[in-house]
Structure formats: C-alpha cells, structure tokens
Amino acid sequence: MAHIPVLLNEVIDYLVPNGRTIERAIDGTLGAGGHTKAMLEVGVEHVLAFDLDLQAIVLAQDSLSHYTDHVTIVHDSYLQMAEHAQYKGWNQVDAILLDLGLSSMQLDTAERGFAFKHDGVLDMRFNKDGNQPTAAYLVNHWAADDLADIFYKYGEERHSRRIAREIIKHRPFVTTQQLAERVAIAMPRGKKSKIHPATRVFQALRIAVNDELQTVESALPIAINLLKTGGRLAVITFHSLEDRIVKNIFKDASTEIIAPPGMASIEEKEAIIKLLNRKPIVPSATEIARNPRSRSSKLRVVEKL
C-alpha cells in the first residue's frame, strides 16, 4: 500500500497560510516525503527534514528529486532538530511539522516487524542501524513484571499480566505471528474485540523499543523554542498517549499566570504560544474512506507569541 500523507490539506492550510512567506521549515518525521513535498509545492523555500529510517529516506529522496536545492534530509531523530538547524545557520524557523504515525511502508514491510499481518522478525526499530534492543530482545529477556508494565502503560492493555505470564512460559519468540498468536491464546474467552488481541501489545513494544513518548515530551519544548514569533508548530498523533502529552504541553505553554495584587508569592508565567485549534482536527469521512489508516489521527497546531 502506498503511503498517503495524513491530514495533508489541513497541515498545509495551517503551516503555510495564504499570503505568508515561509522561508525555513522543519519536517521532523519525513517518512516517504509527502508532507515535505506538499510544503515545497506551495512555495516553502527550504525544508530541513529528519527520519531515523533509512528505507524511508531512500523513498523520500526519490519523491523529492525535483527539489534537491530546497530540501536537506538528515538521518537522525527530530529530537536533534535544534543542533542541525544551528549547523545550517538557522537560529529560528517559520514552521515545524511532527507526524508521529507509522508509514504504510513500515507497516507493510514484514522484516521490519511492526505488524503481524505479514510474518516477519520481531524488530520494530525505527533505525535498523541503531543499537537499541529489538522487540524480540524485550519479549525474550525481560521479566514478566517489566513486560506487563509496558503492555499496561504503553498499550493500555487490561490483561497485561496474564499476557506477560504466557509470553514467559512460551518464549523464545522469533517472528511477529508467533507472538501475535500466543497473545491471542492468552486472552480470556468472551466478547470479541474489533481489533486483533495483539494490537495493544505490539503498540506497547514499538513505543518501548523506540522510546517514543519520552522523545515527544522532550522534543516539543525544543520545537517551540526554535520557532520565530508567528511561527507555527503542527503535531499529528495517532493514539491517546501521544495526544495527551501534546495537549498538556501545549496547554501549559499557552497558559499565562499573573499574580493578583498582594499575592506576590504566586509564581507568574507568560504564555509563549497560542492554540490555533482548541479541539484537535480529525480527518474527514472522505479521507478515512480513501485512507483507513488515517482514522485515529489528530492534528493540533500552535503559534509562537
């Protein structure tokens, strides 16, 4: 399945509003290059784009071959955006995009191990050349309590301890389908869910392998700081854990606290951003029909004060 950039029109409308010149933009999650290409097509002068996935970078380079003078692609985490921007001589930027979803390419490539639709090795690393442990290492070496904790914390899986005990009993696991089948067996019999029983466990493992939530939490203040006055930051999330982090950081950074007369002990705080949409933007029914993988996406946008 070809990768279709999610909420593309909405992202462009917010990051490149009519009449605004955008000289410097950052795409922190390049993927196959769909959002970056759209930004360049509407006149963004230069995009600094990041991805940990070399497979994605190769695809993006092909897609963006007509824009080589206007895009710089970096094989690194968006957590390092400030350092790379400074290296280019960029102290501030006009726009930043973070699309935190997996690409169709990652999901559909069996050897990446992100999904169990196609059997493949249990990897799940965004950066296959990195030295972080794979999902196979976690399920085959971690203690039951540690596995149960990430299944509950990162997958919101109610049967986390039951699943973890089953995994310990039957490991080692090598492939995605081996693990998915064992998780399904571990589930209590009863009402069937709309999603596969292993979906939450796979989400949890992927988040743990790539330290995704901590990366988002650490990167958002960096991104906000990098924006110039009037610059905009757009973030697309795909599950409640990420969206909660984004919502809370945006809320805190957009809240002003002024001490009333005689209450000097209250710590004052200036707002540094304003929310451009108080409720997240979600895909239209038309987009969901065209791209079912967009259905859980949410877009939040802020502007630097």
Secondary structure by P-SEA (a helix, b strand, c coil): ccccccaaaaaaaacccccccccbbbccccccaaaaaaaaaacccccccccccaaaaaaaaaaaccccccbbbbcccccaaaaaaaaaccccccbbbbbcccccccccccccccccccccccccccccccccccaaaaaacccaaaaaaaaaacccccaaaaaaaaaaaccccccaaaaaaaaaaacccccccccccaaaaaaaaaaaaaccaaaaaaaaaaaaaaccccbbbbbbbccaaaaaaaaaaaaaaabbbbbcccccccbbbbbcccccccbbbbbcaaaaaaccccccbbbbbbbcc
